[in-house]
Amino acid sequence: MAWSIDNKKCLRCGTCVSVCPLLALNLEENGLEIDRTKCVLCAKCSKVCPVKAIKVEK
């Protein structure tokens, strides 16, 4: 599995950051960053994103 972020769509609302169980997401000045060493691809972030800016794909 892999994920992709569309920072042009991202509203920087922080919803995804708040649901990440492993604190793998950070909102930076240039957009959302995912720490690949922490992320286990649970896809919670993509499920709660109101604009579908995060995609987790098989």
C-alpha distance matrix in Angstrom:
0.0 3.8 7.1 10.5 13.9 17.0 19.8 22.4 21.5 21.1 24.3 23.9 24.9 23.1 21.8 18.2 19.7 21.9 19.3 17.0 17.9 17.2 18.9 16.0 17.1 20.4 22.3 24.0 26.7 24.5 21.8 18.9 17.4 14.4 15.1 12.2 14.3 14.5 11.3 9.6 7.1 9.9 10.0 13.8 14.3 13.1 15.2 18.3 18.3 21.5 20.8 17.1 16.7 13.2 10.4 6.9 5.5 4.2
3.8 0.0 3.8 7.0 10.5 13.7 16.3 19.0 18.5 18.1 21.4 21.0 22.4 20.8 20.0 16.4 17.8 20.5 18.4 15.9 17.5 16.6 17.5 14.2 14.8 17.6 19.4 20.7 23.2 20.9 18.3 15.6 14.1 11.5 12.7 10.1 13.0 13.4 10.2 9.9 7.3 10.6 9.9 13.5 13.0 11.7 14.6 17.2 16.6 19.8 18.7 15.1 14.0 10.6 8.3 5.7 5.3 6.4
7.1 3.8 0.0 3.8 6.9 10.2 12.7 15.5 14.9 14.3 17.7 17.4 18.8 17.4 16.8 13.3 14.9 17.8 16.1 14.0 16.3 15.6 15.8 12.6 12.3 14.9 16.2 17.7 20.1 17.7 15.0 12.3 11.3 9.3 11.5 9.9 13.3 13.2 9.9 10.5 7.6 10.4 8.6 11.7 10.3 8.9 12.3 14.4 13.3 16.5 15.3 11.9 10.4 7.0 5.4 4.2 5.9 8.7
10.5 7.0 3.8 0.0 3.8 6.7 9.4 12.0 11.8 11.7 15.3 15.4 17.4 16.6 16.5 13.4 15.1 18.3 17.3 15.5 18.4 17.7 17.1 13.9 12.6 14.4 14.9 15.9 17.8 15.1 12.4 10.5 10.3 9.5 12.4 11.6 15.3 15.4 12.5 13.8 11.0 13.5 11.1 13.6 11.3 9.6 13.3 14.8 12.7 15.4 13.5 10.5 8.1 5.8 5.3 6.6 8.2 11.4
13.9 10.5 6.9 3.8 0.0 3.8 5.8 8.8 8.6 8.1 11.8 11.8 14.1 13.7 14.2 11.5 13.2 16.5 16.2 14.9 18.2 17.7 16.4 13.5 11.2 12.2 11.9 13.0 14.5 11.9 9.0 7.4 8.3 8.8 12.4 12.7 16.4 16.2 13.5 15.5 13.0 14.9 12.2 13.7 10.6 9.3 13.0 13.6 10.8 13.2 11.2 9.0 5.7 4.7 6.5 9.0 11.4 14.9
17.0 13.7 10.2 6.7 3.8 0.0 3.8 5.4 5.5 6.4 10.2 11.3 13.8 14.4 15.1 13.3 15.2 18.3 18.4 17.7 21.2 21.0 19.3 16.7 14.0 14.3 13.0 13.7 14.3 11.5 8.9 8.7 10.7 12.1 15.7 16.3 20.0 19.8 17.2 19.2 16.5 18.1 15.0 16.2 12.9 11.2 14.5 14.6 11.2 12.6 9.7 8.5 4.9 6.4 8.4 11.7 13.6 17.3
19.8 16.3 12.7 9.4 5.8 3.8 0.0 3.8 5.3 4.9 8.2 8.7 11.9 12.7 14.3 13.0 14.2 17.5 18.3 17.7 21.3 20.9 18.7 16.3 13.1 12.4 10.4 10.6 10.7 8.0 5.5 6.6 9.3 11.8 15.3 16.7 20.2 19.9 17.9 20.5 18.3 19.8 16.9 17.5 13.8 13.1 16.2 15.5 12.0 13.2 10.7 10.6 6.8 8.7 11.5 14.6 16.9 20.5
22.4 19.0 15.5 12.0 8.8 5.4 3.8 0.0 3.8 5.7 8.3 10.1 13.1 14.8 16.3 15.6 17.1 20.1 21.0 20.8 24.6 24.4 22.2 20.0 16.7 15.9 13.4 13.3 12.5 9.9 8.3 10.1 13.0 15.6 19.1 20.4 24.0 23.7 21.6 23.9 21.5 22.8 19.6 20.0 16.5 15.2 18.0 17.2 13.4 13.6 10.5 11.1 8.0 10.9 13.4 16.9 18.9 22.6
21.5 18.5 14.9 11.8 8.6 5.5 5.3 3.8 0.0 3.8 6.4 9.1 11.2 13.2 13.9 13.5 15.7 18.2 18.8 19.2 23.0 23.4 21.4 19.5 16.2 15.9 13.6 14.6 14.4 12.4 9.9 10.6 13.8 15.8 19.5 20.8 24.3 23.5 21.0 23.0 20.2 21.0 17.5 17.6 14.2 12.7 14.9 14.0 10.2 9.9 6.7 7.8 5.5 9.1 11.7 15.4 17.6 21.4
21.1 18.1 14.3 11.7 8.1 6.4 4.9 5.7 3.8 0.0 3.8 5.5 7.9 9.5 10.6 10.3 12.2 14.8 15.7 16.1 19.9 20.3 18.0 16.5 13.0 12.5 10.1 11.6 11.9 10.6 7.4 7.6 11.2 13.3 17.0 18.8 22.0 20.9 18.7 21.0 18.6 19.2 16.0 15.6 11.9 11.3 13.7 12.1 8.5 8.9 7.0 8.1 5.4 8.2 11.7 15.0 17.8 21.6
24.3 21.4 17.7 15.3 11.8 10.2 8.2 8.3 6.4 3.8 0.0 3.8 5.3 8.2 9.6 10.7 12.2 14.2 15.8 16.8 20.6 21.4 18.8 18.0 14.3 13.3 10.4 12.1 12.1 11.8 9.0 9.6 13.4 15.6 19.2 21.4 24.3 22.8 20.9 23.2 21.1 21.1 18.0 16.9 13.3 13.3 14.9 12.5 9.1 8.6 7.7 10.1 8.5 11.3 14.8 18.0 21.0 24.7
23.9 21.0 17.4 15.4 11.8 11.3 8.7 10.1 9.1 5.5 3.8 0.0 3.8 5.5 8.2 9.1 9.5 11.7 13.9 14.6 18.3 18.8 15.8 15.2 11.5 9.9 6.8 9.0 9.6 10.1 7.2 7.4 11.0 13.4 16.6 19.3 21.9 20.3 18.8 21.5 19.9 20.1 17.5 16.1 12.5 13.4 15.3 12.7 9.9 10.5 10.4 12.0 10.0 11.7 15.5 18.1 21.5 25.0
24.9 22.4 18.8 17.4 14.1 13.8 11.9 13.1 11.2 7.9 5.3 3.8 0.0 3.8 5.6 8.0 8.8 9.7 12.1 13.7 17.2 18.4 15.7 15.9 12.4 11.4 9.0 11.9 12.8 13.8 10.8 10.2 13.5 15.2 18.3 20.9 23.2 21.1 19.5 21.8 20.3 19.7 17.1 15.0 11.9 13.2 14.1 10.9 8.9 9.0 10.2 12.2 11.3 12.8 16.4 18.8 22.4 25.8
23.1 20.8 17.4 16.6 13.7 14.4 12.7 14.8 13.2 9.5 8.2 5.5 3.8 0.0 3.8 5.4 5.1 6.3 9.0 10.3 13.7 14.7 11.9 12.5 9.2 8.6 7.2 10.8 12.8 13.9 10.8 9.1 11.6 12.7 15.4 18.2 20.1 17.7 16.4 18.8 17.8 17.1 15.1 12.8 9.8 12.1 13.2 10.1 9.0 10.5 12.1 13.0 11.9 12.3 15.8 17.6 21.3 24.4
21.8 20.0 16.8 16.5 14.2 15.1 14.3 16.3 13.9 10.6 9.6 8.2 5.6 3.8 0.0 3.8 5.5 5.2 6.6 9.0 12.3 14.2 12.3 13.0 10.3 11.0 10.5 14.1 16.3 17.0 13.5 11.3 13.5 13.8 16.5 18.8 20.7 17.9 16.1 17.8 16.4 15.1 12.9 10.1 7.7 9.9 10.2 6.8 6.7 8.4 10.9 11.6 11.5 11.5 14.6 16.1 19.8 22.8
18.2 16.4 13.3 13.4 11.5 13.3 13.0 15.6 13.5 10.3 10.7 9.1 8.0 5.4 3.8 0.0 3.8 5.4 5.4 6.4 10.1 11.5 9.9 9.9 7.5 9.2 9.6 13.2 16.0 16.1 12.4 9.4 11.0 10.5 13.3 15.2 17.2 14.6 12.5 14.2 12.7 11.8 9.7 7.4 4.4 7.3 8.5 6.3 6.2 9.3 11.1 10.5 10.0 8.9 11.8 12.8 16.6 19.5
19.7 17.8 14.9 15.1 13.2 15.2 14.2 17.1 15.7 12.2 12.2 9.5 8.8 5.1 5.5 3.8 0.0 3.8 5.6 5.5 8.9 9.6 7.1 7.8 5.3 6.5 7.7 11.4 14.5 15.3 12.1 9.0 9.9 9.6 11.6 14.2 15.7 12.9 11.8 14.2 13.7 13.0 11.9 9.7 7.3 10.6 12.0 9.9 9.9 12.8 14.4 14.0 12.9 11.6 14.5 15.2 19.0 21.7
21.9 20.5 17.8 18.3 16.5 18.3 17.5 20.1 18.2 14.8 14.2 11.7 9.7 6.3 5.2 5.4 3.8 0.0 3.8 5.8 8.3 10.2 8.2 10.3 8.7 9.8 10.9 14.6 17.5 18.7 15.5 12.7 13.7 13.1 14.7 17.2 18.2 15.0 14.0 15.7 15.4 13.9 13.1 10.0 8.7 12.1 12.4 9.9 10.9 13.3 15.8 15.7 15.4 14.2 16.9 17.4 21.2 23.7
19.3 18.4 16.1 17.3 16.2 18.4 18.3 21.0 18.8 15.7 15.8 13.9 12.1 9.0 6.6 5.4 5.6 3.8 0.0 3.8 6.1 8.9 8.4 10.1 9.4 11.7 13.3 17.0 20.1 20.7 17.2 14.0 14.6 13.2 14.7 16.4 17.4 14.0 12.4 13.3 12.7 10.6 10.0 6.6 6.5 10.1 9.8 8.1 10.1 13.0 15.6 14.8 15.0 13.2 15.2 15.1 18.7 20.9
17.0 15.9 14.0 15.5 14.9 17.7 17.7 20.8 19.2 16.1 16.8 14.6 13.7 10.3 9.0 6.4 5.5 5.8 3.8 0.0 3.8 5.6 5.4 6.6 6.9 10.0 12.4 15.8 19.2 19.6 16.3 12.7 12.4 10.3 11.3 12.8 13.6 10.2 8.7 10.0 10.1 8.6 8.9 6.7 6.4 10.1 11.0 10.2 11.7 15.1 17.0 15.5 15.1 12.6 14.4 13.7 17.2 19.2
17.9 17.5 16.3 18.4 18.2 21.2 21.3 24.6 23.0 19.9 20.6 18.3 17.2 13.7 12.3 10.1 8.9 8.3 6.1 3.8 0.0 3.8 5.8 7.9 9.7 12.7 15.5 18.7 22.3 22.8 19.8 16.2 15.2 12.7 12.6 13.8 13.6 9.8 9.1 9.6 10.8 8.9 10.5 8.6 9.6 13.1 13.5 13.1 15.1 18.5 20.5 18.9 18.7 16.0 17.2 15.8 19.0 20.3
17.2 16.6 15.6 17.7 17.7 21.0 20.9 24.4 23.4 20.3 21.4 18.8 18.4 14.7 14.2 11.5 9.6 10.2 8.9 5.6 3.8 0.0 3.8 5.4 8.4 11.3 14.7 17.4 21.2 21.6 18.9 15.3 13.5 10.7 9.7 10.9 10.2 6.4 6.8 8.2 10.3 9.8 11.7 10.8 11.2 14.5 15.7 15.6 16.9 20.5 22.0 20.2 19.3 16.4 17.6 16.1 19.1 20.3
18.9 17.5 15.8 17.1 16.4 19.3 18.7 22.2 21.4 18.0 18.8 15.8 15.7 11.9 12.3 9.9 7.1 8.2 8.4 5.4 5.8 3.8 0.0 3.8 5.6 7.9 11.3 13.9 17.7 18.4 15.9 12.6 11.1 9.1 8.5 11.0 10.8 7.5 8.2 10.7 12.2 12.0 13.0 11.7 10.9 14.4 16.0 15.1 15.8 19.2 20.6 19.3 18.0 15.6 17.5 16.8 20.1 21.8
16.0 14.2 12.6 13.9 13.5 16.7 16.3 20.0 19.5 16.5 18.0 15.2 15.9 12.5 13.0 9.9 7.8 10.3 10.1 6.6 7.9 5.4 3.8 0.0 3.8 6.8 10.4 12.6 16.4 16.4 14.0 10.5 8.2 5.6 5.0 7.4 8.0 5.3 5.5 8.8 10.0 11.0 11.6 11.4 10.1 13.0 15.4 15.1 15.2 18.8 19.5 17.8 16.0 13.3 15.0 14.2 17.4 19.2
17.1 14.8 12.3 12.6 11.2 14.0 13.1 16.7 16.2 13.0 14.3 11.5 12.4 9.2 10.3 7.5 5.3 8.7 9.4 6.9 9.7 8.4 5.6 3.8 0.0 3.8 6.9 9.5 13.2 13.3 10.5 7.0 5.8 4.7 6.4 9.3 11.0 8.9 8.2 11.5 11.6 12.4 11.8 11.2 8.7 11.6 14.2 13.3 12.6 16.0 16.6 15.3 13.2 11.2 13.7 13.9 17.3 19.8
20.4 17.6 14.9 14.4 12.2 14.3 12.4 15.9 15.9 12.5 13.3 9.9 11.4 8.6 11.0 9.2 6.5 9.8 11.7 10.0 12.7 11.3 7.9 6.8 3.8 0.0 3.8 6.1 9.9 10.7 8.5 5.9 5.2 6.5 8.0 11.6 13.1 11.6 11.7 15.2 15.3 16.1 15.3 14.5 11.6 14.2 16.8 15.4 14.1 16.9 17.3 16.8 14.2 13.1 16.1 16.9 20.3 23.0
22.3 19.4 16.2 14.9 11.9 13.0 10.4 13.4 13.6 10.1 10.4 6.8 9.0 7.2 10.5 9.6 7.7 10.9 13.3 12.4 15.5 14.7 11.3 10.4 6.9 3.8 0.0 3.8 6.9 8.1 5.9 4.6 6.2 8.9 11.2 14.5 16.5 15.2 14.9 18.3 17.8 18.6 17.1 16.1 12.7 14.8 17.4 15.4 13.5 15.6 15.7 15.8 13.1 13.0 16.5 18.0 21.4 24.5
24.0 20.7 17.7 15.9 13.0 13.7 10.6 13.3 14.6 11.6 12.1 9.0 11.9 10.8 14.1 13.2 11.4 14.6 17.0 15.8 18.7 17.4 13.9 12.6 9.5 6.1 3.8 0.0 3.8 5.4 5.1 5.9 6.7 10.2 12.0 15.3 17.3 16.8 16.8 20.4 20.1 21.4 20.0 19.5 16.0 17.7 20.6 18.9 16.6 18.5 18.0 18.2 15.0 15.2 18.5 20.1 23.2 26.3
26.7 23.2 20.1 17.8 14.5 14.3 10.7 12.5 14.4 11.9 12.1 9.6 12.8 12.8 16.3 16.0 14.5 17.5 20.1 19.2 22.3 21.2 17.7 16.4 13.2 9.9 6.9 3.8 0.0 3.8 5.6 8.2 9.8 13.5 15.5 18.5 20.7 20.5 20.4 23.9 23.3 24.7 22.9 22.4 18.8 20.1 23.0 21.1 18.4 19.7 18.7 19.5 16.1 17.1 20.4 22.5 25.5 28.7
24.5 20.9 17.7 15.1 11.9 11.5 8.0 9.9 12.4 10.6 11.8 10.1 13.8 13.9 17.0 16.1 15.3 18.7 20.7 19.6 22.8 21.6 18.4 16.4 13.3 10.7 8.1 5.4 3.8 0.0 3.8 7.2 8.7 12.4 14.8 17.3 20.0 20.1 19.6 23.0 22.1 23.8 21.8 21.9 18.2 18.9 22.1 20.7 17.7 19.1 17.5 17.8 14.2 15.2 18.2 20.5 23.1 26.3
21.8 18.3 15.0 12.4 9.0 8.9 5.5 8.3 9.9 7.4 9.0 7.2 10.8 10.8 13.5 12.4 12.1 15.5 17.2 16.3 19.8 18.9 15.9 14.0 10.5 8.5 5.9 5.1 5.6 3.8 0.0 3.8 6.5 10.0 13.0 15.5 18.4 18.0 17.0 20.2 19.0 20.5 18.3 18.2 14.5 15.2 18.3 16.9 13.9 15.6 14.2 14.4 10.8 11.7 15.0 17.3 20.1 23.5
18.9 15.6 12.3 10.5 7.4 8.7 6.6 10.1 10.6 7.6 9.6 7.4 10.2 9.1 11.3 9.4 9.0 12.7 14.0 12.7 16.2 15.3 12.6 10.5 7.0 5.9 4.6 5.9 8.2 7.2 3.8 0.0 3.8 6.8 10.1 12.5 15.4 14.7 13.4 16.6 15.4 16.8 14.8 14.8 11.2 12.3 15.5 14.3 11.8 14.2 13.4 12.9 9.6 9.3 12.6 14.4 17.6 20.8
17.4 14.1 11.3 10.3 8.3 10.7 9.3 13.0 13.8 11.2 13.4 11.0 13.5 11.6 13.5 11.0 9.9 13.7 14.6 12.4 15.2 13.5 11.1 8.2 5.8 5.2 6.2 6.7 9.8 8.7 6.5 3.8 0.0 3.8 6.6 9.2 11.9 11.7 11.0 14.4 13.9 15.8 14.6 15.1 11.9 13.4 16.8 16.2 14.2 17.1 16.4 15.2 12.0 10.7 13.3 14.2 17.1 19.9
14.4 11.5 9.3 9.5 8.8 12.1 11.8 15.6 15.8 13.3 15.6 13.4 15.2 12.7 13.8 10.5 9.6 13.1 13.2 10.3 12.7 10.7 9.1 5.6 4.7 6.5 8.9 10.2 13.5 12.4 10.0 6.8 3.8 0.0 3.8 5.9 8.8 8.3 7.2 10.7 10.4 12.6 12.0 12.9 10.4 12.0 15.4 15.4 14.2 17.6 17.3 15.4 12.7 10.3 12.1 12.1 15.0 17.3
15.1 12.7 11.5 12.4 12.4 15.7 15.3 19.1 19.5 17.0 19.2 16.6 18.3 15.4 16.5 13.3 11.6 14.7 14.7 11.3 12.6 9.7 8.5 5.0 6.4 8.0 11.2 12.0 15.5 14.8 13.0 10.1 6.6 3.8 0.0 3.8 5.4 5.6 6.2 9.9 11.0 13.4 13.8 14.8 13.0 15.0 18.1 18.3 17.5 21.1 21.0 19.0 16.5 13.8 15.2 14.4 16.9 18.6
12.2 10.1 9.9 11.6 12.7 16.3 16.7 20.4 20.8 18.8 21.4 19.3 20.9 18.2 18.8 15.2 14.2 17.2 16.4 12.8 13.8 10.9 11.0 7.4 9.3 11.6 14.5 15.3 18.5 17.3 15.5 12.5 9.2 5.9 3.8 0.0 3.8 5.4 5.2 8.2 9.3 12.4 13.2 15.0 13.8 15.2 18.3 19.3 18.7 22.4 22.0 19.5 17.2 14.1 14.5 13.0 14.8 16.0
14.3 13.0 13.3 15.3 16.4 20.0 20.2 24.0 24.3 22.0 24.3 21.9 23.2 20.1 20.7 17.2 15.7 18.2 17.4 13.6 13.6 10.2 10.8 8.0 11.0 13.1 16.5 17.3 20.7 20.0 18.4 15.4 11.9 8.8 5.4 3.8 0.0 3.8 6.0 8.4 10.8 13.5 15.2 16.7 16.0 17.9 20.7 21.5 21.4 25.2 25.2 22.7 20.6 17.4 17.8 15.9 17.7 18.3
14.5 13.4 13.2 15.4 16.2 19.8 19.9 23.7 23.5 20.9 22.8 20.3 21.1 17.7 17.9 14.6 12.9 15.0 14.0 10.2 9.8 6.4 7.5 5.3 8.9 11.6 15.2 16.8 20.5 20.1 18.0 14.7 11.7 8.3 5.6 5.4 3.8 0.0 3.8 6.5 9.3 11.0 13.0 13.8 13.5 15.9 18.2 18.8 19.2 23.0 23.5 21.2 19.5 16.3 17.0 15.1 17.4 18.3
11.3 10.2 9.9 12.5 13.5 17.2 17.9 21.6 21.0 18.7 20.9 18.8 19.5 16.4 16.1 12.5 11.8 14.0 12.4 8.7 9.1 6.8 8.2 5.5 8.2 11.7 14.9 16.8 20.4 19.6 17.0 13.4 11.0 7.2 6.2 5.2 6.0 3.8 0.0 3.8 5.6 7.7 9.4 10.7 10.5 12.5 14.9 16.0 16.3 20.2 20.6 18.0 16.6 13.1 13.4 11.3 13.8 14.8
9.6 9.9 10.5 13.8 15.5 19.2 20.5 23.9 23.0 21.0 23.2 21.5 21.8 18.8 17.8 14.2 14.2 15.7 13.3 10.0 9.6 8.2 10.7 8.8 11.5 15.2 18.3 20.4 23.9 23.0 20.2 16.6 14.4 10.7 9.9 8.2 8.4 6.5 3.8 0.0 3.8 5.6 8.4 10.3 11.3 12.9 14.6 16.4 17.4 21.1 21.8 18.8 18.1 14.4 13.8 10.9 12.8 13.0
7.1 7.3 7.6 11.0 13.0 16.5 18.3 21.5 20.2 18.6 21.1 19.9 20.3 17.8 16.4 12.7 13.7 15.4 12.7 10.1 10.8 10.3 12.2 10.0 11.6 15.3 17.8 20.1 23.3 22.1 19.0 15.4 13.9 10.4 11.0 9.3 10.8 9.3 5.6 3.8 0.0 3.8 5.3 8.2 9.1 9.7 11.6 13.9 14.7 18.4 18.7 15.5 15.1 11.3 10.2 7.2 9.2 10.0
9.9 10.6 10.4 13.5 14.9 18.1 19.8 22.8 21.0 19.2 21.1 20.1 19.7 17.1 15.1 11.8 13.0 13.9 10.6 8.6 8.9 9.8 12.0 11.0 12.4 16.1 18.6 21.4 24.7 23.8 20.5 16.8 15.8 12.6 13.4 12.4 13.5 11.0 7.7 5.6 3.8 0.0 3.8 5.7 8.0 9.0 9.7 12.0 13.7 17.2 18.3 15.4 15.7 12.1 11.4 8.7 11.0 11.7
10.0 9.9 8.6 11.1 12.2 15.0 16.9 19.6 17.5 16.0 18.0 17.5 17.1 15.1 12.9 9.7 11.9 13.1 10.0 8.9 10.5 11.7 13.0 11.6 11.8 15.3 17.1 20.0 22.9 21.8 18.3 14.8 14.6 12.0 13.8 13.2 15.2 13.0 9.4 8.4 5.3 3.8 0.0 3.8 5.3 5.3 6.4 9.0 10.3 13.7 14.6 11.6 12.2 8.8 8.0 6.1 9.2 11.0
13.8 13.5 11.7 13.6 13.7 16.2 17.5 20.0 17.6 15.6 16.9 16.1 15.0 12.8 10.1 7.4 9.7 10.0 6.6 6.7 8.6 10.8 11.7 11.4 11.2 14.5 16.1 19.5 22.4 21.9 18.2 14.8 15.1 12.9 14.8 15.0 16.7 13.8 10.7 10.3 8.2 5.7 3.8 0.0 3.8 5.5 5.2 6.5 8.8 12.2 13.9 11.7 12.6 9.9 10.3 9.4 12.7 14.7
14.3 13.0 10.3 11.3 10.6 12.9 13.8 16.5 14.2 11.9 13.3 12.5 11.9 9.8 7.7 4.4 7.3 8.7 6.5 6.4 9.6 11.2 10.9 10.1 8.7 11.6 12.7 16.0 18.8 18.2 14.5 11.2 11.9 10.4 13.0 13.8 16.0 13.5 10.5 11.3 9.1 8.0 5.3 3.8 0.0 3.8 5.5 5.5 6.2 10.0 11.3 9.3 9.5 7.0 8.7 9.0 12.7 15.4
13.1 11.7 8.9 9.6 9.3 11.2 13.1 15.2 12.7 11.3 13.3 13.4 13.2 12.1 9.9 7.3 10.6 12.1 10.1 10.1 13.1 14.5 14.4 13.0 11.6 14.2 14.8 17.7 20.1 18.9 15.2 12.3 13.4 12.0 15.0 15.2 17.9 15.9 12.5 12.9 9.7 9.0 5.3 5.5 3.8 0.0 3.8 5.6 5.4 8.8 9.3 6.4 7.4 4.9 5.7 6.7 10.1 13.2
15.2 14.6 12.3 13.3 13.0 14.5 16.2 18.0 14.9 13.7 14.9 15.3 14.1 13.2 10.2 8.5 12.0 12.4 9.8 11.0 13.5 15.7 16.0 15.4 14.2 16.8 17.4 20.6 23.0 22.1 18.3 15.5 16.8 15.4 18.1 18.3 20.7 18.2 14.9 14.6 11.6 9.7 6.4 5.2 5.5 3.8 0.0 3.8 5.8 8.3 10.0 7.8 10.1 8.4 8.7 9.3 12.2 14.8
18.3 17.2 14.4 14.8 13.6 14.6 15.5 17.2 14.0 12.1 12.5 12.7 10.9 10.1 6.8 6.3 9.9 9.9 8.1 10.2 13.1 15.6 15.1 15.1 13.3 15.4 15.4 18.9 21.1 20.7 16.9 14.3 16.2 15.4 18.3 19.3 21.5 18.8 16.0 16.4 13.9 12.0 9.0 6.5 5.5 5.6 3.8 0.0 3.8 6.1 8.9 8.0 10.0 9.3 10.9 12.1 15.4 18.3
18.3 16.6 13.3 12.7 10.8 11.2 12.0 13.4 10.2 8.5 9.1 9.9 8.9 9.0 6.7 6.2 9.9 10.9 10.1 11.7 15.1 16.9 15.8 15.2 12.6 14.1 13.5 16.6 18.4 17.7 13.9 11.8 14.2 14.2 17.5 18.7 21.4 19.2 16.3 17.4 14.7 13.7 10.3 8.8 6.2 5.4 5.8 3.8 0.0 3.8 5.6 5.1 6.5 6.9 9.4 11.7 15.0 18.3
21.5 19.8 16.5 15.4 13.2 12.6 13.2 13.6 9.9 8.9 8.6 10.5 9.0 10.5 8.4 9.3 12.8 13.3 13.0 15.1 18.5 20.5 19.2 18.8 16.0 16.9 15.6 18.5 19.7 19.1 15.6 14.2 17.1 17.6 21.1 22.4 25.2 23.0 20.2 21.1 18.4 17.2 13.7 12.2 10.0 8.8 8.3 6.1 3.8 0.0 3.8 5.8 8.0 9.7 12.0 14.7 17.6 21.0
20.8 18.7 15.3 13.5 11.2 9.7 10.7 10.5 6.7 7.0 7.7 10.4 10.2 12.1 10.9 11.1 14.4 15.8 15.6 17.0 20.5 22.0 20.6 19.5 16.6 17.3 15.7 18.0 18.7 17.5 14.2 13.4 16.4 17.3 21.0 22.0 25.2 23.5 20.6 21.8 18.7 18.3 14.6 13.9 11.3 9.3 10.0 8.9 5.6 3.8 0.0 3.8 5.5 8.4 10.6 14.0 16.5 20.1
17.1 15.1 11.9 10.5 9.0 8.5 10.6 11.1 7.8 8.1 10.1 12.0 12.2 13.0 11.6 10.5 14.0 15.7 14.8 15.5 18.9 20.2 19.3 17.8 15.3 16.8 15.8 18.2 19.5 17.8 14.4 12.9 15.2 15.4 19.0 19.5 22.7 21.2 18.0 18.8 15.5 15.4 11.6 11.7 9.3 6.4 7.8 8.0 5.1 5.8 3.8 0.0 3.8 5.5 6.9 10.2 12.7 16.3
16.7 14.0 10.4 8.1 5.7 4.9 6.8 8.0 5.5 5.4 8.5 10.0 11.3 11.9 11.5 10.0 12.9 15.4 15.0 15.1 18.7 19.3 18.0 16.0 13.2 14.2 13.1 15.0 16.1 14.2 10.8 9.6 12.0 12.7 16.5 17.2 20.6 19.5 16.6 18.1 15.1 15.7 12.2 12.6 9.5 7.4 10.1 10.0 6.5 8.0 5.5 3.8 0.0 3.8 6.6 10.2 12.8 16.6
13.2 10.6 7.0 5.8 4.7 6.4 8.7 10.9 9.1 8.2 11.3 11.7 12.8 12.3 11.5 8.9 11.6 14.2 13.2 12.6 16.0 16.4 15.6 13.3 11.2 13.1 13.0 15.2 17.1 15.2 11.7 9.3 10.7 10.3 13.8 14.1 17.4 16.3 13.1 14.4 11.3 12.1 8.8 9.9 7.0 4.9 8.4 9.3 6.9 9.7 8.4 5.5 3.8 0.0 3.8 6.7 9.8 13.5
10.4 8.3 5.4 5.3 6.5 8.4 11.5 13.4 11.7 11.7 14.8 15.5 16.4 15.8 14.6 11.8 14.5 16.9 15.2 14.4 17.2 17.6 17.5 15.0 13.7 16.1 16.5 18.5 20.4 18.2 15.0 12.6 13.3 12.1 15.2 14.5 17.8 17.0 13.4 13.8 10.2 11.4 8.0 10.3 8.7 5.7 8.7 10.9 9.4 12.0 10.6 6.9 6.6 3.8 0.0 3.8 6.3 10.0
6.9 5.7 4.2 6.6 9.0 11.7 14.6 16.9 15.4 15.0 18.0 18.1 18.8 17.6 16.1 12.8 15.2 17.4 15.1 13.7 15.8 16.1 16.8 14.2 13.9 16.9 18.0 20.1 22.5 20.5 17.3 14.4 14.2 12.1 14.4 13.0 15.9 15.1 11.3 10.9 7.2 8.7 6.1 9.4 9.0 6.7 9.3 12.1 11.7 14.7 14.0 10.2 10.2 6.7 3.8 0.0 3.8 7.0
5.5 5.3 5.9 8.2 11.4 13.6 16.9 18.9 17.6 17.8 21.0 21.5 22.4 21.3 19.8 16.6 19.0 21.2 18.7 17.2 19.0 19.1 20.1 17.4 17.3 20.3 21.4 23.2 25.5 23.1 20.1 17.6 17.1 15.0 16.9 14.8 17.7 17.4 13.8 12.8 9.2 11.0 9.2 12.7 12.7 10.1 12.2 15.4 15.0 17.6 16.5 12.7 12.8 9.8 6.3 3.8 0.0 3.8
4.2 6.4 8.7 11.4 14.9 17.3 20.5 22.6 21.4 21.6 24.7 25.0 25.8 24.4 22.8 19.5 21.7 23.7 20.9 19.2 20.3 20.3 21.8 19.2 19.8 23.0 24.5 26.3 28.7 26.3 23.5 20.8 19.9 17.3 18.6 16.0 18.3 18.3 14.8 13.0 10.0 11.7 11.0 14.7 15.4 13.2 14.8 18.3 18.3 21.0 20.1 16.3 16.6 13.5 10.0 7.0 3.8 0.0
